[in-house]
């Protein structure tokens, strides 16, 4: 069977890259950007509050650490996005007021640093270093920007979208009925909030999202999203389930995440967990902007339960 592997990989990569090969209708129906119904706006606001938006407004920075695993097939299909040689455990610093995120990834090939600066009405900026050498190619920079924006959405949920909307990011919002989400044997009756955001995740022009917000606690239990930030994933759709929320100084944050691909073919993509968290170190941009964390940013995030 070995001689057929390159051809099979090529066909799977093509199915990720070319919408014409995707067959079934998308699990996300496109919607106009900027059109927001009052009911949808209210749901986004209520869920942001449930996640801790009022506490978030008083914070200056958040430090987290993650540990994750990817199935082997995903690494072969999307090497730039998975970046297996440099992504295993990671430390992340979020400076909320300037909209700056720094990530330090470590893997068998060494250290990868990412600095991502948010621009509310634009696609923002990204810089990436591999073992201290800055990357200039478009693919690795785009992949790094997509990862930063995705991780922010998964951790912060509706709070991240509410902040972007308040800062002027064009955003369509609409209710799309209800759906039951079963996680670890527990059912959650969820309102589905459809979102179209422009620009989207990473360097995409626009993204379609569906947030599954439970009716009991108001928490986002699942998020479905398009993947338009890379040429090789354009037209694909994935979703992330969120588990084991913890309370920290007024925030409600998930600590376990499972991602799967829905389109063009169903596949498990990524399992990871939040391993460290602490708040308000008083960091400044120069400490997280790369090519390495400095001073107050350098200390690892406090292990969960000891922050």
DRENBAKE-389690 format. One line per field, with one value per residue: residue number from 1; x, y, z of N, C-alpha, C, O in turn. Coordinates in pm, whole numbers. Layout:
<sites>
nr <- NUM/...;
nc1 <- X/...;
nc2 <- Y/...;
nc3 <- Z/...;
cac1 <- X/...;
cac2 <- Y/...;
cac3 <- Z/...;
cc1 <- X/...;
cc2 <- Y/...;
cc3 <- Z/...;
oc1 <- X/...;
oc2 <- Y/...;
oc3 <- Z/...;
</sites>
This chain:
<sites>
nr <- 1/2/3/4/5/6/7/8/9/10/11/12/13/14/15/16/17/18/19/20/21/22/23/24/25/26/27/28/29/30/31/32/33/34/35/36/37/38/39/40/41/42/43/44/45/46/47/48/49/50/51/52/53/54/55/56/57/58/59/60/61/62/63/64/65/66/67/68/69/70/71/72/73/74/75/76/77/78/79/80/81/82/83/84/85/86/87/88/89/90/91/92/93/94/95/96/97/98/99/100/101/102/103/104/105/106/107/108/109/110/111/112/113/114/115/116/117/118/119/120/121/122/123/124/125/126/127/128/129/130/131/132/133/134/135/136/137/138/139/140/141/142/143/144/145/146/147/148/149/150/151/152/153/154/155/156/157/158/159/160/161/162/163/164/165/166/167/168/169/170/171/172/173/174/175/176/177/178/179/180/181/182/183/184/185/186/187/188/189/190/191/192/193/194/195/196/197/198/199/200/201/202/203/204/205/206/207/208/209/210/211/212/213/214/215/216/217/218/219/220/221/222/223/224/225/226/227/228/229/230/231/232/233/234/235/236/237/238/239/240/241/242/243/244/245/246/247/248/249/250/251/252/253/254/255/256/257/258/259/260/261/262/263/264/265/266/267/268/269/270/271/272/273/274/275/276/277/278/279/280/281/282/283/284/285/286/287/288/289/290/291/292/293/294/295/296/297/298/299/300/301/302/303/304/305/306/307;
nc1 <- 82/212/312/87/37/138/-28/-283/-258/-227/-480/-643/-540/-609/-886/-922/-846/-993/-1304/-1489/-1457/-1577/-1832/-2083/-2330/-2234/-2185/-2222/-2415/-2364/-2384/-2483/-2235/-2233/-2508/-2714/-2937/-3153/-3213/-3008/-2781/-2832/-2813/-2542/-2428/-2529/-2410/-2140/-2120/-2176/-1946/-1766/-1719/-1737/-1551/-1328/-1297/-1163/-907/-558/-382/-341/-205/-138/-94/-61/-113/-99/-219/-195/-356/-179/-245/-345/-121/15/-157/-182/83/199/14/-23/244/429/694/749/538/406/393/289/329/138/74/-152/-211/-444/-540/-371/-421/-246/-82/137/303/474/595/699/877/998/1184/1264/1215/939/833/568/427/143/-48/-347/-575/-859/-1035/-904/-681/-470/-136/147/433/686/913/1155/1347/1479/1517/1367/1069/981/810/487/306/374/352/82/-38/43/-89/-355/-370/-324/-552/-759/-714/-762/-1036/-1139/-1066/-1167/-1420/-1749/-1675/-1448/-1552/-1746/-1582/-1438/-1649/-1738/-1518/-1543/-1530/-1672/-1964/-2189/-2485/-2708/-2987/-3018/-3199/-3226/-3016/-2917/-2634/-2417/-2185/-1934/-2129/-2320/-2600/-2659/-2886/-2885/-2883/-2831/-2605/-2546/-2268/-2104/-1796/-1581/-1269/-1180/-1066/-719/-562/-784/-1045/-1308/-1514/-1731/-1923/-2063/-2201/-2264/-2462/-2527/-2844/-2871/-2639/-2537/-2297/-2057/-2058/-1979/-1815/-1846/-1679/-1560/-1263/-1080/-837/-604/-470/-469/-670/-900/-1249/-1296/-1457/-1471/-1508/-1504/-1525/-1590/-1481/-1502/-1504/-1348/-1351/-1206/-1113/-1355/-1379/-1498/-1359/-1279/-1109/-1043/-1027/-1159/-1108/-1253/-1266/-1520/-1584/-1391/-1409/-1494/-1294/-1098/-911/-756/-664/-646/-536/-582/-322/-204/-254/-259/-322/-301/-16/99/236/416/417/673/773/649/656/838/1165/1154/1013/1030/1146/874/706/837/823/675/322/113/54/-265/-497/-318/-297;
nc2 <- -122/118/264/409/610/888/977/954/1138/1371/1390/1428/1668/1830/1819/1967/2216/2296/2420/2308/2035/1956/1860/1800/2028/2321/2316/2565/2835/3105/3449/3795/4041/4268/4299/4288/4144/4264/4067/3881/4035/4088/3828/3767/3960/3879/3626/3694/3834/3620/3472/3641/3911/4158/4141/4103/4351/4496/4394/4385/4205/3860/3545/3230/2871/2587/2242/2001/1755/1610/1413/1187/1202/1459/1617/1544/1636/1913/2054/2313/2444/2273/2234/2050/2007/2222/2270/2176/2191/2514/2862/3151/3499/3753/4077/4297/4564/4695/4507/4288/3984/3735/3434/3145/2859/2521/2243/1929/2027/2268/2611/2824/3148/3381/3691/3879/4143/4308/4474/4654/4711/4589/4334/4300/4245/4023/3856/3609/3380/3127/2940/3178/3295/3506/3445/3497/3409/3382/3172/3048/3268/3336/3102/3113/3348/3265/3061/3205/3378/3191/3047/3253/3298/3046/3031/3270/3302/3433/3676/3768/3825/4018/4225/4287/4372/4597/4755/4825/4633/4504/4306/4054/3932/3680/3487/3131/2922/2635/2385/2068/1993/1742/1661/1476/1301/1467/1662/1970/2220/2442/2778/2878/3094/3276/3412/3650/3767/4028/4166/3808/3519/3515/3598/3606/3730/3726/3552/3282/3190/2974/2990/2793/2833/2766/2736/2732/2820/3013/2979/2934/2636/2507/2587/2654/2696/2859/2815/3019/3143/3038/2939/2665/2566/2693/2718/2499/2361/2357/2250/2324/2177/2266/2221/2159/2410/2669/2892/3209/3482/3616/3545/3294/3021/2781/2465/2241/2116/2011/1959/1912/1831/1914/1955/1930/1655/1434/1444/1384/1648/1790/1775/1948/2109/2351/2436/2616/2932/3275/3612/3962/4055/4291/4337/4481/4589/4552/4335/4109/4108/3966/3863/3681/3604/3848/3958/4026/3870/3631/3431/3109/3041/3021/2701/2547/2591/2692/2958;
nc3 <- 0/38/-200/-278/-99/-140/-349/-233/-22/-172/-292/-66/32/-183/-160/69/-19/-245/-311/-494/-480/-252/-223/-26/112/294/651/751/675/463/568/555/634/910/949/1214/1432/1694/1891/1858/1915/2182/2291/2244/2413/2668/2694/2684/2927/3100/3066/3180/3109/3241/3448/3287/3168/3361/3365/3277/3157/3055/3130/2997/2967/2749/2655/2405/2157/1829/1577/1357/1082/1038/1067/834/639/685/728/775/937/1161/1236/1355/1444/1604/1774/2069/2373/2497/2579/2644/2614/2673/2607/2689/2648/2447/2252/2192/2138/2250/2171/2276/2150/2194/2069/1925/1741/1837/1934/1880/1823/1835/1752/1765/1661/1715/1502/1510/1285/1080/934/1100/1241/1217/1345/1322/1465/1430/1630/1688/1439/1210/1026/689/492/339/398/647/816/784/883/1152/1239/1212/1404/1645/1651/1648/1890/2072/2031/2113/2383/2502/2397/2356/2475/2337/2083/2145/2236/2000/1837/1978/1938/1677/1472/1178/1197/1150/1302/1401/1514/1509/1568/1790/1943/2065/2253/2327/2567/2707/2800/2907/2843/2675/2621/2365/2241/1909/1777/1501/1333/1133/1059/967/898/912/1092/1151/850/688/474/561/801/881/1159/1411/1720/1998/2253/2581/2740/3010/3171/3007/2873/2610/2453/2227/1920/1584/1276/979/775/646/644/540/226/176/339/273/247/407/703/1053/1399/1750/2065/2405/2735/3094/3255/3442/3724/3757/3917/3846/3580/3349/3217/2965/3006/2867/2536/2226/1890/1570/1223/993/727/437/494/760/1043/1339/1484/1684/2021/2320/2625/2884/3088/3259/3427/3494/3612/3533/3544/3485/3248/2967/2620/2504/2636/2540/2266/2112/1980/2193/2515/2772/3096/3299/3142/3105/3300/3350/3308/3596/3732/3692/3952/4127/4085;
cac1 <- 0/293/322/-34/22/151/-147/-395/-235/-256/-624/-699/-503/-691/-1022/-921/-815/-1078/-1443/-1564/-1444/-1625/-1953/-2201/-2350/-2157/-2259/-2240/-2476/-2313/-2478/-2420/-2164/-2283/-2650/-2726/-3070/-3146/-3212/-2875/-2690/-2858/-2760/-2397/-2396/-2555/-2311/-2013/-2127/-2165/-1805/-1686/-1675/-1723/-1420/-1226/-1276/-1072/-778/-463/-317/-369/-99/-187/-13/-138/-47/-192/-179/-260/-344/-73/-296/-359/14/49/-244/-162/208/226/-79/9/384/457/828/761/419/369/348/302/297/74/52/-251/-218/-580/-566/-314/-458/-122/-68/264/300/598/571/818/861/1124/1277/1305/1123/871/773/471/374/25/-110/-483/-625/-1002/-1101/-817/-635/-367/3/205/574/711/1054/1186/1480/1537/1525/1234/1014/927/720/347/231/398/299/-64/-74/61/-198/-478/-364/-344/-690/-843/-699/-830/-1179/-1175/-1050/-1246/-1556/-1823/-1607/-1359/-1634/-1808/-1477/-1412/-1765/-1737/-1408/-1576/-1518/-1801/-2004/-2328/-2531/-2845/-3022/-3040/-3268/-3165/-2957/-2867/-2493/-2383/-2042/-1903/-2251/-2409/-2665/-2678/-2975/-2813/-2921/-2727/-2583/-2467/-2183/-2013/-1703/-1493/-1196/-1205/-955/-594/-562/-898/-1128/-1430/-1533/-1863/-1916/-2185/-2174/-2368/-2462/-2625/-2952/-2864/-2534/-2498/-2161/-2036/-2016/-1923/-1807/-1822/-1616/-1491/-1117/-1043/-714/-496/-514/-488/-789/-1013/-1368/-1314/-1534/-1434/-1573/-1434/-1605/-1526/-1515/-1438/-1484/-1304/-1372/-1081/-1128/-1471/-1384/-1530/-1276/-1268/-974/-1021/-1075/-1151/-1139/-1270/-1298/-1650/-1586/-1456/-1425/-1494/-1170/-1051/-801/-667/-706/-550/-590/-523/-246/-162/-330/-255/-380/-252/126/144/331/410/431/810/805/585/654/933/1161/1145/949/1125/1109/752/644/918/786/563/191/96/-27/-405/-520/-222/-286;
cac2 <- 0/238/351/489/716/1024/1016/975/1264/1479/1404/1486/1809/1899/1834/2077/2344/2332/2406/2227/1895/1933/1781/1834/2168/2361/2325/2707/2910/3242/3555/3926/4106/4397/4297/4229/4158/4297/3947/3820/4122/4067/3698/3780/4035/3797/3521/3758/3859/3491/3431/3728/4033/4271/4124/4120/4494/4549/4328/4435/4097/3721/3450/3093/2769/2479/2120/1939/1646/1605/1286/1190/1237/1604/1669/1520/1718/2056/2069/2450/2480/2192/2271/1950/2019/2336/2289/2072/2279/2656/2970/3261/3622/3838/4214/4325/4701/4719/4403/4222/3847/3667/3290/3069/2716/2437/2110/1857/2102/2391/2713/2912/3265/3453/3817/3913/4268/4323/4602/4624/4714/4530/4198/4299/4218/3906/3825/3471/3343/2987/2935/3311/3347/3550/3388/3598/3351/3412/3059/3030/3384/3324/2993/3161/3442/3187/2991/3303/3425/3079/3020/3359/3271/2929/3059/3383/3285/3554/3797/3817/3883/4141/4327/4329/4449/4727/4832/4865/4528/4468/4175/4014/3847/3634/3363/3021/2813/2570/2254/2003/1957/1642/1663/1388/1242/1570/1736/2114/2283/2562/2870/2888/3233/3284/3531/3671/3870/4070/4045/3689/3468/3526/3694/3585/3848/3714/3420/3246/3118/2941/2973/2714/2894/2690/2817/2731/2906/3115/2956/2876/2497/2462/2689/2604/2808/2839/2825/3089/3217/2976/2891/2520/2531/2776/2639/2396/2396/2278/2294/2296/2161/2328/2142/2179/2552/2707/3032/3275/3628/3663/3486/3152/2982/2636/2411/2126/2152/1907/2012/1816/1884/1872/1964/1843/1518/1435/1393/1451/1736/1840/1776/2021/2153/2465/2383/2723/3057/3381/3738/4094/4068/4426/4331/4583/4531/4512/4208/3996/4129/3879/3720/3597/3670/3917/4010/3973/3771/3510/3326/3027/3061/2942/2581/2562/2557/2762/3097;
cac3 <- 0/51/-318/-301/1/-191/-427/-141/47/-265/-310/55/34/-283/-109/165/-82/-358/-272/-589/-446/-117/-228/52/149/411/777/782/566/466/602/531/746/954/980/1346/1490/1837/1974/1850/1988/2325/2330/2252/2535/2787/2704/2721/3071/3169/3059/3267/3040/3334/3511/3184/3144/3460/3358/3178/3082/3090/3094/2996/2902/2689/2611/2311/2069/1698/1505/1256/950/1026/1043/694/554/709/804/818/1044/1279/1269/1458/1497/1696/1856/2164/2479/2461/2672/2571/2690/2609/2658/2644/2602/2314/2156/2153/2188/2226/2194/2270/2129/2199/2013/1907/1658/1903/1986/1784/1887/1752/1803/1685/1704/1665/1450/1512/1155/978/955/1202/1205/1281/1324/1364/1472/1455/1692/1681/1302/1170/902/598/393/365/451/791/886/784/975/1289/1268/1226/1532/1752/1655/1687/2033/2144/2023/2191/2526/2549/2350/2322/2521/2232/1976/2196/2238/1862/1787/2044/1881/1540/1371/1116/1246/1136/1411/1383/1582/1414/1634/1905/1917/2186/2245/2428/2597/2820/2850/2961/2736/2693/2524/2326/2135/1808/1736/1378/1328/1020/1101/858/861/991/1171/1077/741/599/451/641/860/931/1285/1484/1862/2064/2387/2659/2796/3156/3226/2911/2827/2477/2467/2098/1818/1448/1206/852/785/524/664/463/95/179/416/231/221/509/822/1171/1523/1875/2187/2521/2853/3224/3281/3576/3761/3796/3933/3774/3446/3332/3104/2943/3028/2779/2404/2123/1757/1461/1092/943/583/341/540/907/1103/1461/1448/1789/2161/2403/2754/2953/3200/3348/3414/3594/3564/3573/3580/3454/3137/2862/2486/2474/2702/2473/2121/2045/1950/2313/2628/2858/3228/3360/3055/3090/3395/3303/3370/3717/3710/3733/4092/4212/4042;
cc1 <- 85/301/201/-47/39/28/-265/-379/-268/-404/-689/-665/-586/-832/-1031/-912/-918/-1225/-1523/-1559/-1510/-1763/-2069/-2208/-2276/-2243/-2279/-2297/-2425/-2422/-2408/-2349/-2234/-2430/-2670/-2866/-3058/-3139/-3074/-2772/-2706/-2802/-2607/-2357/-2417/-2449/-2174/-2009/-2112/-2021/-1715/-1642/-1658/-1589/-1308/-1195/-1180/-933/-688/-401/-354/-251/-156/-80/-104/-49/-145/-131/-260/-250/-243/-124/-306/-223/53/-34/-213/-34/235/138/-46/150/437/595/843/642/390/307/368/270/241/49/-43/-250/-346/-597/-498/-351/-337/-117/70/249/442/564/703/786/995/1227/1317/1190/1069/807/683/429/263/-39/-244/-508/-775/-1068/-1018/-771/-521/-230/50/355/600/861/1065/1330/1555/1548/1386/1194/953/823/574/275/250/346/147/-110/-62/-50/-329/-482/-388/-490/-786/-835/-767/-980/-1218/-1166/-1151/-1391/-1624/-1758/-1518/-1438/-1699/-1706/-1448/-1527/-1767/-1627/-1430/-1560/-1656/-1840/-2153/-2366/-2676/-2866/-3055/-3098/-3193/-3109/-2905/-2723/-2463/-2232/-2018/-2030/-2349/-2468/-2684/-2772/-2920/-2890/-2803/-2720/-2492/-2394/-2109/-1927/-1606/-1404/-1223/-1085/-827/-604/-677/-980/-1253/-1440/-1678/-1846/-2056/-2147/-2292/-2365/-2570/-2723/-2947/-2766/-2492/-2358/-2159/-1980/-1951/-1916/-1771/-1773/-1560/-1342/-1065/-909/-592/-551/-547/-609/-913/-1132/-1393/-1396/-1493/-1516/-1492/-1536/-1522/-1576/-1453/-1403/-1438/-1335/-1240/-1103/-1243/-1482/-1431/-1460/-1275/-1125/-945/-1092/-1059/-1195/-1153/-1303/-1434/-1653/-1445/-1473/-1414/-1368/-1149/-924/-704/-735/-602/-618/-513/-453/-202/-237/-291/-285/-302/-110/176/245/309/447/571/847/746/596/757/1065/1166/1071/1057/1062/980/681/715/876/669/433/177/11/-169/-424/-424/-206/-336;
cc2 <- 127/323/440/605/855/1068/1042/1107/1382/1501/1467/1633/1887/1919/1944/2212/2388/2312/2315/2080/1861/1869/1839/1983/2198/2357/2469/2776/3054/3343/3689/3978/4236/4402/4221/4252/4190/4174/3881/3903/4100/3934/3702/3853/3953/3689/3578/3786/3728/3441/3523/3858/4152/4262/4148/4267/4556/4489/4394/4324/3961/3635/3310/3001/2656/2358/2045/1830/1653/1463/1298/1237/1388/1669/1654/1608/1866/2080/2210/2490/2404/2223/2182/1964/2126/2352/2164/2142/2424/2744/3085/3377/3711/3974/4274/4464/4731/4614/4328/4085/3796/3520/3234/2921/2642/2297/2045/1931/2237/2482/2801/3026/3336/3580/3862/4039/4286/4465/4584/4619/4649/4391/4189/4262/4093/3899/3687/3445/3194/2979/3067/3371/3382/3490/3500/3542/3367/3297/3044/3148/3376/3214/3039/3258/3369/3116/3089/3343/3314/3050/3129/3339/3155/2956/3162/3380/3417/3684/3854/3883/4013/4255/4379/4412/4588/4817/4869/4760/4498/4325/4155/3917/3809/3507/3257/2900/2758/2434/2199/1958/1862/1637/1578/1331/1339/1649/1883/2165/2421/2646/2881/3033/3232/3418/3533/3791/3900/4185/3929/3649/3472/3633/3670/3714/3845/3571/3404/3158/3079/2913/2900/2753/2829/2783/2822/2832/3018/3098/2899/2736/2443/2583/2622/2720/2765/2862/2889/3160/3159/2929/2742/2477/2609/2688/2529/2451/2302/2325/2248/2285/2207/2260/2205/2326/2572/2854/3090/3426/3685/3613/3341/3108/2831/2591/2288/2153/2031/1967/1899/1890/1828/1863/1998/1698/1518/1368/1459/1529/1758/1826/1854/2068/2273/2412/2490/2851/3151/3515/3857/4095/4211/4431/4448/4518/4478/4377/4087/4002/4049/3945/3627/3676/3729/3948/3947/3870/3637/3398/3244/3060/2969/2820/2598/2511/2627/2906/3191;
cc3 <- 0/-75/-339/-205/-55/-269/-335/-67/-43/-286/-188/67/-65/-232/-5/96/-184/-322/-365/-555/-314/-110/-152/81/278/535/822/660/571/497/582/654/782/987/1111/1400/1639/1927/1974/1925/2138/2372/2340/2380/2661/2804/2740/2871/3149/3170/3140/3204/3134/3408/3410/3160/3244/3458/3254/3097/3140/3043/3104/2939/2856/2664/2523/2228/1940/1643/1391/1121/932/1002/896/601/565/788/853/936/1172/1329/1380/1520/1602/1788/1937/2283/2439/2580/2590/2665/2611/2679/2602/2586/2469/2211/2103/2219/2152/2257/2185/2263/2137/2149/1990/1823/1720/1940/1874/1863/1787/1824/1710/1742/1635/1615/1433/1375/1045/1016/1056/1148/1277/1248/1386/1360/1500/1504/1672/1543/1252/1035/819/503/437/434/601/872/895/880/1120/1329/1291/1361/1647/1763/1695/1835/2117/2146/2113/2341/2576/2502/2314/2371/2411/2120/2021/2199/2097/1807/1849/1988/1735/1434/1312/1151/1225/1245/1386/1463/1477/1485/1753/1864/2048/2162/2360/2445/2721/2883/2912/2845/2772/2582/2491/2224/2039/1760/1615/1374/1195/1056/989/906/957/1074/1088/971/644/587/537/692/900/1054/1330/1628/1925/2212/2471/2731/2948/3209/3132/2856/2686/2494/2339/2007/1686/1363/1072/872/656/532/596/329/100/261/373/191/321/626/935/1289/1643/1987/2306/2648/2978/3250/3426/3598/3809/3798/3850/3632/3454/3204/3089/2965/2942/2647/2310/1990/1657/1333/1050/791/535/385/692/961/1239/1427/1564/1924/2239/2531/2806/3078/3299/3323/3527/3528/3616/3628/3560/3341/3040/2731/2460/2535/2630/2321/2044/2018/2072/2421/2720/2993/3279/3273/3057/3183/3341/3375/3491/3689/3762/3876/4186/4172/4149;
oc1 <- 35/297/211/-132/-43/-16/-339/-477/-328/-451/-779/-748/-629/-893/-1136/-966/-929/-1267/-1617/-1647/-1501/-1806/-2146/-2108/-2259/-2361/-2348/-2236/-2442/-2537/-2285/-2398/-2287/-2475/-2644/-2910/-2961/-3068/-3029/-2685/-2608/-2747/-2550/-2262/-2333/-2403/-2100/-1907/-2044/-1980/-1600/-1537/-1573/-1523/-1205/-1080/-1120/-848/-736/-370/-393/-203/-216/13/-209/73/-261/-9/-375/-147/-224/-51/-279/-212/118/14/-217/-40/288/183/-42/172/484/612/938/643/353/185/454/194/289/9/-17/-284/-357/-663/-563/-317/-327/-143/115/189/519/509/806/681/1098/1346/1396/1081/1142/735/716/400/285/-79/-253/-467/-816/-1150/-1058/-814/-482/-210/0/397/543/929/994/1424/1675/1584/1296/1275/881/752/542/191/153/300/88/-209/-148/-100/-406/-587/-466/-547/-882/-938/-825/-1045/-1319/-1250/-1213/-1476/-1564/-1783/-1513/-1396/-1706/-1739/-1436/-1504/-1795/-1640/-1346/-1573/-1748/-1759/-2234/-2288/-2758/-2773/-3111/-3053/-3108/-3150/-2856/-2695/-2481/-2160/-2074/-2037/-2453/-2394/-2719/-2740/-2909/-2953/-2688/-2818/-2376/-2450/-2059/-1977/-1554/-1455/-1279/-1010/-827/-650/-669/-983/-1301/-1382/-1742/-1767/-2154/-2069/-2407/-2277/-2689/-2688/-3012/-2804/-2418/-2304/-2249/-1869/-1877/-2000/-1676/-1821/-1520/-1300/-1012/-869/-487/-665/-643/-648/-1020/-1117/-1501/-1402/-1482/-1585/-1422/-1623/-1400/-1696/-1364/-1286/-1482/-1345/-1170/-1111/-1229/-1585/-1407/-1496/-1271/-1031/-833/-1203/-959/-1306/-1076/-1362/-1461/-1716/-1384/-1545/-1335/-1338/-1179/-840/-583/-852/-482/-740/-395/-516/-166/-279/-290/-276/-246/-87/282/331/201/500/587/941/787/551/765/1078/1181/1068/1161/940/977/602/656/892/573/435/223/-95/-189/-374/-443/-113/-335;
oc2 <- 234/446/539/692/940/1182/1138/1180/1480/1614/1549/1714/1999/2023/2007/2311/2508/2198/2250/2004/1747/1828/1919/2054/2110/2391/2493/2776/3120/3326/3696/3962/4305/4499/4100/4366/4149/4175/3832/3848/4094/3926/3648/3812/3955/3662/3516/3764/3724/3374/3488/3911/4237/4363/4205/4303/4660/4526/4453/4343/3949/3651/3273/3047/2632/2370/2027/1812/1695/1398/1406/1306/1439/1765/1742/1649/1938/2123/2227/2561/2463/2237/2229/1936/2124/2441/2060/2152/2454/2706/3114/3359/3742/3984/4299/4480/4790/4629/4306/4070/3812/3484/3271/2865/2692/2241/2101/1901/2311/2435/2846/3001/3350/3577/3881/4041/4280/4562/4505/4531/4654/4335/4079/4250/4060/3933/3653/3483/3141/3008/3069/3488/3298/3485/3585/3619/3364/3321/3028/3130/3405/3231/3006/3251/3406/3112/3058/3342/3337/3032/3099/3359/3162/2908/3143/3446/3503/3790/3976/3985/4108/4369/4499/4511/4687/4939/4936/4790/4468/4233/4232/3827/3894/3427/3286/2788/2825/2377/2273/1892/1897/1612/1605/1316/1297/1698/1916/2153/2507/2592/2892/3086/3192/3522/3431/3901/3809/4289/3947/3735/3438/3744/3711/3796/3949/3479/3498/3064/3142/2821/2941/2710/2835/2892/2908/2922/3108/3191/2825/2718/2345/2673/2544/2832/2650/2920/2820/3230/3222/2884/2698/2360/2592/2595/2469/2572/2181/2426/2147/2371/2190/2242/2290/2361/2503/2932/3029/3489/3791/3634/3274/3151/2759/2667/2237/2206/1959/2019/1803/1998/1710/1774/2090/1624/1593/1253/1577/1482/1746/1862/1828/2065/2292/2350/2457/2878/3112/3530/3856/4130/4248/4520/4505/4408/4372/4312/3974/3911/4062/4067/3506/3799/3667/3963/3826/3791/3537/3281/3301/3103/2855/2832/2660/2406/2625/2973/3312;
oc3 <- -35/-62/-411/-225/-20/-256/-354/-51/1/-295/-201/106/-36/-257/10/146/-209/-304/-320/-596/-268/-3/-206/77/362/530/922/554/674/458/590/766/695/1049/1116/1411/1703/2028/2077/1993/2212/2482/2434/2448/2751/2915/2816/2935/3251/3265/3168/3242/3110/3429/3445/3133/3214/3539/3157/2979/3256/2931/3205/2872/2914/2653/2560/2226/1940/1659/1335/1050/824/925/840/495/465/903/962/1026/1280/1449/1484/1639/1681/1874/1883/2294/2356/2670/2481/2780/2494/2797/2481/2483/2383/2093/1983/2338/2039/2358/2097/2358/2093/2181/2030/1831/1661/1973/1785/1959/1669/1944/1590/1858/1512/1678/1348/1350/928/1117/1095/1027/1384/1137/1489/1264/1585/1429/1644/1531/1252/942/871/438/556/520/675/984/1000/950/1202/1442/1379/1425/1738/1873/1768/1900/2221/2248/2183/2417/2680/2560/2250/2314/2393/2067/1944/2168/2076/1738/1781/1989/1674/1315/1387/1136/1277/1278/1354/1479/1372/1464/1811/1763/2133/2062/2477/2349/2827/3005/2963/2760/2885/2463/2579/2133/2082/1708/1623/1408/1149/1080/923/948/1065/1122/970/996/528/679/582/633/947/1055/1292/1655/1907/2287/2439/2775/3009/3285/3172/2796/2646/2543/2344/2014/1678/1379/1053/972/569/439/594/321/36/253/431/112/321/646/914/1282/1638/2003/2309/2666/2971/3266/3518/3503/3890/3693/3789/3568/3554/3095/3188/2945/2943/2645/2315/1979/1659/1336/1068/735/589/319/748/929/1254/1351/1546/1938/2226/2544/2775/3163/3412/3210/3644/3406/3726/3744/3611/3338/3033/2727/2399/2489/2656/2252/1922/2030/2055/2418/2742/3004/3302/3325/3015/3149/3291/3490/3490/3627/3867/3915/4307/4217/4131;
</sites>
